Amino acid sequence: MSKNRLPEGWDDARVQAVLDYYESQTDEEAAAEHDAAHRSTRHTLMEVPVELIPAVRELIAKQQAS
């Protein structure tokens, strides 16, 4: 079995910390975090066709690089 590749800057300890965080949340805490994300004025959620995801990622990367 091959080892999973992690995003740049991530290691096993960081992955475990994220898992621990979400696995220890109560349902109420998870719901509150979810609701707060929907109230954000800096980000939005939208449905994107799967075939367009590479193009969207490229646009985000260009914007973050500038």
HTML snippet that shows the backbone in 3Dmol.js (N, CA, C, O; Angstrom):
<script src="https://3Dmol.org/build/3Dmol-min.js"></script>
<div id="view" style="width:600px;height:400px;position:relative"></div>
<script>
const pdb = `
ATOM      1  N   MET A   1       0.842  -1.171   0.000  1.00  0.00           N
ATOM      2  CA  MET A   1       0.000   0.000   0.000  1.00  0.00           C
ATOM      3  C   MET A   1       0.894   1.243   0.000  1.00  0.00           C
ATOM      4  O   MET A   1       1.877   1.288   0.739  1.00  0.00           O
ATOM      5  N   SER A   2       0.574   2.237  -0.804  1.00  0.00           N
ATOM      6  CA  SER A   2       1.385   3.439  -0.863  1.00  0.00           C
ATOM      7  C   SER A   2       0.953   4.424   0.231  1.00  0.00           C
ATOM      8  O   SER A   2      -0.196   4.431   0.675  1.00  0.00           O
ATOM      9  N   LYS A   3       1.903   5.240   0.640  1.00  0.00           N
ATOM     10  CA  LYS A   3       1.648   6.231   1.678  1.00  0.00           C
ATOM     11  C   LYS A   3       0.880   7.410   1.072  1.00  0.00           C
ATOM     12  O   LYS A   3       1.152   7.826  -0.054  1.00  0.00           O
ATOM     13  N   ASN A   4      -0.080   7.941   1.832  1.00  0.00           N
ATOM     14  CA  ASN A   4      -0.828   9.102   1.355  1.00  0.00           C
ATOM     15  C   ASN A   4       0.092  10.304   1.238  1.00  0.00           C
ATOM     16  O   ASN A   4       0.980  10.499   2.069  1.00  0.00           O
ATOM     17  N   ARG A   5      -0.118  11.101   0.218  1.00  0.00           N
ATOM     18  CA  ARG A   5       0.635  12.342   0.058  1.00  0.00           C
ATOM     19  C   ARG A   5      -0.123  13.441   0.774  1.00  0.00           C
ATOM     20  O   ARG A   5      -1.343  13.547   0.645  1.00  0.00           O
ATOM     21  N   LEU A   6       0.590  14.253   1.521  1.00  0.00           N
ATOM     22  CA  LEU A   6      -0.014  15.351   2.270  1.00  0.00           C
ATOM     23  C   LEU A   6       0.226  16.669   1.551  1.00  0.00           C
ATOM     24  O   LEU A   6       1.201  16.805   0.813  1.00  0.00           O
ATOM     25  N   PRO A   7      -0.658  17.646   1.762  1.00  0.00           N
ATOM     26  CA  PRO A   7      -0.419  18.972   1.180  1.00  0.00           C
ATOM     27  C   PRO A   7       0.884  19.559   1.705  1.00  0.00           C
ATOM     28  O   PRO A   7       1.344  19.196   2.788  1.00  0.00           O
ATOM     29  N   GLU A   8       1.466  20.454   0.946  1.00  0.00           N
ATOM     30  CA  GLU A   8       2.700  21.107   1.359  1.00  0.00           C
ATOM     31  C   GLU A   8       2.509  21.769   2.728  1.00  0.00           C
ATOM     32  O   GLU A   8       1.505  22.441   2.963  1.00  0.00           O
ATOM     33  N   GLY A   9       3.465  21.576   3.612  1.00  0.00           N
ATOM     34  CA  GLY A   9       3.399  22.159   4.943  1.00  0.00           C
ATOM     35  C   GLY A   9       2.687  21.290   5.969  1.00  0.00           C
ATOM     36  O   GLY A   9       2.672  21.629   7.153  1.00  0.00           O
ATOM     37  N   TRP A  10       2.107  20.195   5.552  1.00  0.00           N
ATOM     38  CA  TRP A  10       1.396  19.292   6.459  1.00  0.00           C
ATOM     39  C   TRP A  10       2.282  18.105   6.780  1.00  0.00           C
ATOM     40  O   TRP A  10       3.112  17.691   5.971  1.00  0.00           O
ATOM     41  N   ASP A  11       2.092  17.563   7.981  1.00  0.00           N
ATOM     42  CA  ASP A  11       2.753  16.333   8.373  1.00  0.00           C
ATOM     43  C   ASP A  11       1.750  15.486   9.150  1.00  0.00           C
ATOM     44  O   ASP A  11       0.618  15.912   9.379  1.00  0.00           O
ATOM     45  N   ASP A  12       2.165  14.294   9.551  1.00  0.00           N
ATOM     46  CA  ASP A  12       1.246  13.397  10.252  1.00  0.00           C
ATOM     47  C   ASP A  12       0.697  14.013  11.534  1.00  0.00           C
ATOM     48  O   ASP A  12      -0.465  13.802  11.883  1.00  0.00           O
ATOM     49  N   ALA A  13       1.536  14.775  12.233  1.00  0.00           N
ATOM     50  CA  ALA A  13       1.087  15.397  13.486  1.00  0.00           C
ATOM     51  C   ALA A  13      -0.018  16.415  13.230  1.00  0.00           C
ATOM     52  O   ALA A  13      -0.973  16.507  14.000  1.00  0.00           O
ATOM     53  N   ARG A  14       0.112  17.173  12.157  1.00  0.00           N
ATOM     54  CA  ARG A  14      -0.923  18.167  11.848  1.00  0.00           C
ATOM     55  C   ARG A  14      -2.232  17.483  11.457  1.00  0.00           C
ATOM     56  O   ARG A  14      -3.313  17.912  11.859  1.00  0.00           O
ATOM     57  N   VAL A  15      -2.121  16.429  10.679  1.00  0.00           N
ATOM     58  CA  VAL A  15      -3.313  15.667  10.295  1.00  0.00           C
ATOM     59  C   VAL A  15      -3.997  15.123  11.541  1.00  0.00           C
ATOM     60  O   VAL A  15      -5.218  15.214  11.673  1.00  0.00           O
ATOM     61  N   GLN A  16      -3.212  14.557  12.456  1.00  0.00           N
ATOM     62  CA  GLN A  16      -3.784  13.995  13.681  1.00  0.00           C
ATOM     63  C   GLN A  16      -4.432  15.075  14.529  1.00  0.00           C
ATOM     64  O   GLN A  16      -5.469  14.830  15.145  1.00  0.00           O
ATOM     65  N   ALA A  17      -3.840  16.274  14.574  1.00  0.00           N
ATOM     66  CA  ALA A  17      -4.424  17.379  15.346  1.00  0.00           C
ATOM     67  C   ALA A  17      -5.786  17.780  14.777  1.00  0.00           C
ATOM     68  O   ALA A  17      -6.718  18.054  15.532  1.00  0.00           O
ATOM     69  N   VAL A  18      -5.900  17.815  13.459  1.00  0.00           N
ATOM     70  CA  VAL A  18      -7.183  18.155  12.830  1.00  0.00           C
ATOM     71  C   VAL A  18      -8.213  17.063  13.113  1.00  0.00           C
ATOM     72  O   VAL A  18      -9.362  17.359  13.441  1.00  0.00           O
ATOM     73  N   LEU A  19      -7.802  15.813  12.988  1.00  0.00           N
ATOM     74  CA  LEU A  19      -8.712  14.707  13.292  1.00  0.00           C
ATOM     75  C   LEU A  19      -9.186  14.770  14.744  1.00  0.00           C
ATOM     76  O   LEU A  19     -10.375  14.615  15.021  1.00  0.00           O
ATOM     77  N   ASP A  20      -8.254  14.997  15.663  1.00  0.00           N
ATOM     78  CA  ASP A  20      -8.614  15.084  17.079  1.00  0.00           C
ATOM     79  C   ASP A  20      -9.600  16.218  17.323  1.00  0.00           C
ATOM     80  O   ASP A  20     -10.556  16.061  18.082  1.00  0.00           O
ATOM     81  N   TYR A  21      -9.369  17.360  16.682  1.00  0.00           N
ATOM     82  CA  TYR A  21     -10.237  18.519  16.854  1.00  0.00           C
ATOM     83  C   TYR A  21     -11.676  18.182  16.455  1.00  0.00           C
ATOM     84  O   TYR A  21     -12.612  18.403  17.224  1.00  0.00           O
ATOM     85  N   TYR A  22     -11.837  17.649  15.252  1.00  0.00           N
ATOM     86  CA  TYR A  22     -13.194  17.386  14.766  1.00  0.00           C
ATOM     87  C   TYR A  22     -13.847  16.179  15.448  1.00  0.00           C
ATOM     88  O   TYR A  22     -15.061  16.170  15.653  1.00  0.00           O
ATOM     89  N   GLU A  23     -13.064  15.175  15.795  1.00  0.00           N
ATOM     90  CA  GLU A  23     -13.639  14.017  16.455  1.00  0.00           C
ATOM     91  C   GLU A  23     -14.067  14.305  17.895  1.00  0.00           C
ATOM     92  O   GLU A  23     -14.898  13.588  18.451  1.00  0.00           O
ATOM     93  N   SER A  24     -13.502  15.354  18.498  1.00  0.00           N
ATOM     94  CA  SER A  24     -13.858  15.679  19.878  1.00  0.00           C
ATOM     95  C   SER A  24     -14.982  16.718  19.964  1.00  0.00           C
ATOM     96  O   SER A  24     -15.470  17.003  21.057  1.00  0.00           O
ATOM     97  N   GLN A  25     -15.394  17.282  18.835  1.00  0.00           N
ATOM     98  CA  GLN A  25     -16.471  18.272  18.836  1.00  0.00           C
ATOM     99  C   GLN A  25     -17.805  17.631  19.184  1.00  0.00           C
ATOM    100  O   GLN A  25     -18.107  16.506  18.785  1.00  0.00           O
ATOM    101  N   THR A  26     -18.589  18.383  19.938  1.00  0.00           N
ATOM    102  CA  THR A  26     -19.970  17.956  20.153  1.00  0.00           C
ATOM    103  C   THR A  26     -20.768  18.308  18.904  1.00  0.00           C
ATOM    104  O   THR A  26     -20.305  19.081  18.065  1.00  0.00           O
ATOM    105  N   ASP A  27     -21.948  17.753  18.781  1.00  0.00           N
ATOM    106  CA  ASP A  27     -22.816  18.104  17.653  1.00  0.00           C
ATOM    107  C   ASP A  27     -23.133  19.592  17.668  1.00  0.00           C
ATOM    108  O   ASP A  27     -23.195  20.224  16.613  1.00  0.00           O
ATOM    109  N   GLU A  28     -23.333  20.158  18.855  1.00  0.00           N
ATOM    110  CA  GLU A  28     -23.652  21.583  18.968  1.00  0.00           C
ATOM    111  C   GLU A  28     -22.481  22.449  18.521  1.00  0.00           C
ATOM    112  O   GLU A  28     -22.680  23.454  17.839  1.00  0.00           O
ATOM    113  N   GLU A  29     -21.253  22.067  18.899  1.00  0.00           N
ATOM    114  CA  GLU A  29     -20.076  22.825  18.476  1.00  0.00           C
ATOM    115  C   GLU A  29     -19.886  22.740  16.966  1.00  0.00           C
ATOM    116  O   GLU A  29     -19.550  23.735  16.323  1.00  0.00           O
ATOM    117  N   ALA A  30     -20.099  21.568  16.406  1.00  0.00           N
ATOM    118  CA  ALA A  30     -19.964  21.399  14.957  1.00  0.00           C
ATOM    119  C   ALA A  30     -21.007  22.240  14.223  1.00  0.00           C
ATOM    120  O   ALA A  30     -20.696  22.871  13.213  1.00  0.00           O
ATOM    121  N   ALA A  31     -22.238  22.252  14.724  1.00  0.00           N
ATOM    122  CA  ALA A  31     -23.299  23.046  14.095  1.00  0.00           C
ATOM    123  C   ALA A  31     -22.981  24.532  14.178  1.00  0.00           C
ATOM    124  O   ALA A  31     -23.205  25.266  13.216  1.00  0.00           O
ATOM    125  N   ALA A  32     -22.460  24.985  15.318  1.00  0.00           N
ATOM    126  CA  ALA A  32     -22.109  26.399  15.468  1.00  0.00           C
ATOM    127  C   ALA A  32     -20.991  26.787  14.509  1.00  0.00           C
ATOM    128  O   ALA A  32     -21.028  27.869  13.923  1.00  0.00           O
ATOM    129  N   GLU A  33     -19.995  25.918  14.340  1.00  0.00           N
ATOM    130  CA  GLU A  33     -18.902  26.194  13.405  1.00  0.00           C
ATOM    131  C   GLU A  33     -19.423  26.245  11.973  1.00  0.00           C
ATOM    132  O   GLU A  33     -19.021  27.102  11.187  1.00  0.00           O
ATOM    133  N   HIS A  34     -20.310  25.332  11.648  1.00  0.00           N
ATOM    134  CA  HIS A  34     -20.914  25.287  10.316  1.00  0.00           C
ATOM    135  C   HIS A  34     -21.713  26.567  10.049  1.00  0.00           C
ATOM    136  O   HIS A  34     -21.594  27.161   8.978  1.00  0.00           O
ATOM    137  N   ASP A  35     -22.517  26.984  11.013  1.00  0.00           N
ATOM    138  CA  ASP A  35     -23.310  28.209  10.861  1.00  0.00           C
ATOM    139  C   ASP A  35     -22.419  29.435  10.700  1.00  0.00           C
ATOM    140  O   ASP A  35     -22.706  30.309   9.881  1.00  0.00           O
ATOM    141  N   ALA A  36     -21.344  29.504  11.472  1.00  0.00           N
ATOM    142  CA  ALA A  36     -20.426  30.644  11.374  1.00  0.00           C
ATOM    143  C   ALA A  36     -19.792  30.720   9.992  1.00  0.00           C
ATOM    144  O   ALA A  36     -19.586  31.813   9.463  1.00  0.00           O
ATOM    145  N   ALA A  37     -19.486  29.587   9.412  1.00  0.00           N
ATOM    146  CA  ALA A  37     -18.896  29.570   8.069  1.00  0.00           C
ATOM    147  C   ALA A  37     -19.863  30.146   7.042  1.00  0.00           C
ATOM    148  O   ALA A  37     -19.439  30.819   6.102  1.00  0.00           O
ATOM    149  N   HIS A  38     -21.136  29.893   7.210  1.00  0.00           N
ATOM    150  CA  HIS A  38     -22.127  30.412   6.263  1.00  0.00           C
ATOM    151  C   HIS A  38     -22.346  31.908   6.414  1.00  0.00           C
ATOM    152  O   HIS A  38     -22.858  32.551   5.497  1.00  0.00           O
ATOM    153  N   ARG A  39     -21.970  32.471   7.548  1.00  0.00           N
ATOM    154  CA  ARG A  39     -22.132  33.918   7.757  1.00  0.00           C
ATOM    155  C   ARG A  39     -20.907  34.702   7.313  1.00  0.00           C
ATOM    156  O   ARG A  39     -20.916  35.931   7.371  1.00  0.00           O
ATOM    157  N   SER A  40     -19.869  34.031   6.877  1.00  0.00           N
ATOM    158  CA  SER A  40     -18.633  34.692   6.476  1.00  0.00           C
ATOM    159  C   SER A  40     -18.888  35.663   5.329  1.00  0.00           C
ATOM    160  O   SER A  40     -19.645  35.367   4.405  1.00  0.00           O
ATOM    161  N   THR A  41     -18.256  36.810   5.402  1.00  0.00           N
ATOM    162  CA  THR A  41     -18.349  37.782   4.307  1.00  0.00           C
ATOM    163  C   THR A  41     -17.103  37.734   3.418  1.00  0.00           C
ATOM    164  O   THR A  41     -17.007  38.480   2.443  1.00  0.00           O
ATOM    165  N   ARG A  42     -16.165  36.872   3.747  1.00  0.00           N
ATOM    166  CA  ARG A  42     -14.929  36.745   2.968  1.00  0.00           C
ATOM    167  C   ARG A  42     -14.921  35.535   2.056  1.00  0.00           C
ATOM    168  O   ARG A  42     -14.120  35.472   1.124  1.00  0.00           O
ATOM    169  N   HIS A  43     -15.791  34.577   2.305  1.00  0.00           N
ATOM    170  CA  HIS A  43     -15.832  33.353   1.520  1.00  0.00           C
ATOM    171  C   HIS A  43     -17.276  33.012   1.175  1.00  0.00           C
ATOM    172  O   HIS A  43     -18.216  33.494   1.808  1.00  0.00           O
ATOM    173  N   THR A  44     -17.428  32.183   0.175  1.00  0.00           N
ATOM    174  CA  THR A  44     -18.756  31.723  -0.188  1.00  0.00           C
ATOM    175  C   THR A  44     -18.691  30.238  -0.527  1.00  0.00           C
ATOM    176  O   THR A  44     -17.629  29.706  -0.851  1.00  0.00           O
ATOM    177  N   LEU A  45     -19.802  29.603  -0.448  1.00  0.00           N
ATOM    178  CA  LEU A  45     -19.914  28.202  -0.857  1.00  0.00           C
ATOM    179  C   LEU A  45     -20.744  28.162  -2.124  1.00  0.00           C
ATOM    180  O   LEU A  45     -21.750  28.860  -2.250  1.00  0.00           O
ATOM    181  N   MET A  46     -20.307  27.336  -3.057  1.00  0.00           N
ATOM    182  CA  MET A  46     -21.088  27.200  -4.279  1.00  0.00           C
ATOM    183  C   MET A  46     -20.866  25.823  -4.880  1.00  0.00           C
ATOM    184  O   MET A  46     -19.853  25.169  -4.630  1.00  0.00           O
ATOM    185  N   GLU A  47     -21.815  25.410  -5.658  1.00  0.00           N
ATOM    186  CA  GLU A  47     -21.713  24.133  -6.348  1.00  0.00           C
ATOM    187  C   GLU A  47     -20.990  24.367  -7.671  1.00  0.00           C
ATOM    188  O   GLU A  47     -21.346  25.259  -8.441  1.00  0.00           O
ATOM    189  N   VAL A  48     -19.972  23.548  -7.918  1.00  0.00           N
ATOM    190  CA  VAL A  48     -19.186  23.674  -9.142  1.00  0.00           C
ATOM    191  C   VAL A  48     -19.159  22.304  -9.820  1.00  0.00           C
ATOM    192  O   VAL A  48     -18.886  21.296  -9.168  1.00  0.00           O
ATOM    193  N   PRO A  49     -19.438  22.263 -11.113  1.00  0.00           N
ATOM    194  CA  PRO A  49     -19.344  20.976 -11.805  1.00  0.00           C
ATOM    195  C   PRO A  49     -17.928  20.402 -11.674  1.00  0.00           C
ATOM    196  O   PRO A  49     -16.943  21.133 -11.780  1.00  0.00           O
ATOM    197  N   VAL A  50     -17.838  19.108 -11.446  1.00  0.00           N
ATOM    198  CA  VAL A  50     -16.561  18.442 -11.193  1.00  0.00           C
ATOM    199  C   VAL A  50     -15.543  18.751 -12.289  1.00  0.00           C
ATOM    200  O   VAL A  50     -14.364  18.954 -11.998  1.00  0.00           O
ATOM    201  N   GLU A  51     -15.975  18.788 -13.509  1.00  0.00           N
ATOM    202  CA  GLU A  51     -15.022  19.002 -14.606  1.00  0.00           C
ATOM    203  C   GLU A  51     -14.418  20.413 -14.594  1.00  0.00           C
ATOM    204  O   GLU A  51     -13.399  20.650 -15.243  1.00  0.00           O
ATOM    205  N   LEU A  52     -15.030  21.346 -13.868  1.00  0.00           N
ATOM    206  CA  LEU A  52     -14.489  22.711 -13.784  1.00  0.00           C
ATOM    207  C   LEU A  52     -13.575  22.922 -12.579  1.00  0.00           C
ATOM    208  O   LEU A  52     -12.960  23.982 -12.460  1.00  0.00           O
ATOM    209  N   ILE A  53     -13.473  21.959 -11.700  1.00  0.00           N
ATOM    210  CA  ILE A  53     -12.680  22.134 -10.482  1.00  0.00           C
ATOM    211  C   ILE A  53     -11.218  22.471 -10.782  1.00  0.00           C
ATOM    212  O   ILE A  53     -10.674  23.357 -10.124  1.00  0.00           O
ATOM    213  N   PRO A  54     -10.553  21.817 -11.735  1.00  0.00           N
ATOM    214  CA  PRO A  54      -9.166  22.209 -12.018  1.00  0.00           C
ATOM    215  C   PRO A  54      -9.042  23.684 -12.432  1.00  0.00           C
ATOM    216  O   PRO A  54      -8.102  24.365 -12.021  1.00  0.00           O
ATOM    217  N   ALA A  55      -9.966  24.166 -13.225  1.00  0.00           N
ATOM    218  CA  ALA A  55      -9.918  25.566 -13.655  1.00  0.00           C
ATOM    219  C   ALA A  55     -10.157  26.503 -12.477  1.00  0.00           C
ATOM    220  O   ALA A  55      -9.503  27.540 -12.370  1.00  0.00           O
ATOM    221  N   VAL A  56     -11.081  26.151 -11.600  1.00  0.00           N
ATOM    222  CA  VAL A  56     -11.360  26.981 -10.424  1.00  0.00           C
ATOM    223  C   VAL A  56     -10.138  27.011  -9.512  1.00  0.00           C
ATOM    224  O   VAL A  56      -9.768  28.071  -9.009  1.00  0.00           O
ATOM    225  N   ARG A  57      -9.514  25.866  -9.296  1.00  0.00           N
ATOM    226  CA  ARG A  57      -8.303  25.812  -8.462  1.00  0.00           C
ATOM    227  C   ARG A  57      -7.194  26.670  -9.060  1.00  0.00           C
ATOM    228  O   ARG A  57      -6.469  27.351  -8.334  1.00  0.00           O
ATOM    229  N   GLU A  58      -7.065  26.635 -10.374  1.00  0.00           N
ATOM    230  CA  GLU A  58      -6.046  27.443 -11.033  1.00  0.00           C
ATOM    231  C   GLU A  58      -6.323  28.933 -10.827  1.00  0.00           C
ATOM    232  O   GLU A  58      -5.403  29.698 -10.539  1.00  0.00           O
ATOM    233  N   LEU A  59      -7.557  29.340 -10.970  1.00  0.00           N
ATOM    234  CA  LEU A  59      -7.914  30.747 -10.734  1.00  0.00           C
ATOM    235  C   LEU A  59      -7.635  31.166  -9.295  1.00  0.00           C
ATOM    236  O   LEU A  59      -7.131  32.265  -9.059  1.00  0.00           O
ATOM    237  N   ILE A  60      -7.952  30.313  -8.341  1.00  0.00           N
ATOM    238  CA  ILE A  60      -7.679  30.630  -6.942  1.00  0.00           C
ATOM    239  C   ILE A  60      -6.175  30.752  -6.709  1.00  0.00           C
ATOM    240  O   ILE A  60      -5.727  31.670  -6.023  1.00  0.00           O
ATOM    241  N   ALA A  61      -5.402  29.843  -7.271  1.00  0.00           N
ATOM    242  CA  ALA A  61      -3.947  29.887  -7.101  1.00  0.00           C
ATOM    243  C   ALA A  61      -3.365  31.171  -7.697  1.00  0.00           C
ATOM    244  O   ALA A  61      -2.479  31.781  -7.098  1.00  0.00           O
ATOM    245  N   LYS A  62      -3.853  31.585  -8.865  1.00  0.00           N
ATOM    246  CA  LYS A  62      -3.376  32.833  -9.485  1.00  0.00           C
ATOM    247  C   LYS A  62      -3.720  34.026  -8.621  1.00  0.00           C
ATOM    248  O   LYS A  62      -2.909  34.938  -8.464  1.00  0.00           O
ATOM    249  N   GLN A  63      -4.916  34.027  -8.060  1.00  0.00           N
ATOM    250  CA  GLN A  63      -5.341  35.146  -7.220  1.00  0.00           C
ATOM    251  C   GLN A  63      -4.510  35.207  -5.947  1.00  0.00           C
ATOM    252  O   GLN A  63      -4.141  36.295  -5.505  1.00  0.00           O
ATOM    253  N   GLN A  64      -4.212  34.063  -5.352  1.00  0.00           N
ATOM    254  CA  GLN A  64      -3.440  34.026  -4.119  1.00  0.00           C
ATOM    255  C   GLN A  64      -1.979  34.412  -4.380  1.00  0.00           C
ATOM    256  O   GLN A  64      -1.318  34.954  -3.494  1.00  0.00           O
ATOM    257  N   ALA A  65      -1.478  34.143  -5.568  1.00  0.00           N
ATOM    258  CA  ALA A  65      -0.092  34.477  -5.900  1.00  0.00           C
ATOM    259  C   ALA A  65       0.104  35.969  -6.156  1.00  0.00           C
ATOM    260  O   ALA A  65       1.220  36.479  -6.058  1.00  0.00           O
ATOM    261  N   SER A  66      -0.972  36.658  -6.481  1.00  0.00           N
ATOM    262  CA  SER A  66      -0.839  38.091  -6.798  1.00  0.00           C
ATOM    263  C   SER A  66      -0.983  38.973  -5.590  1.00  0.00           C
ATOM    264  O   SER A  66      -0.895  40.196  -5.704  1.00  0.00           O
TER     265      SER A  66
END
`;
const viewer = $3Dmol.createViewer("view");
viewer.addModel(pdb, "pdb");
viewer.setStyle({}, {cartoon: {color: "spectrum"}});
viewer.zoomTo();
viewer.render();
</script>
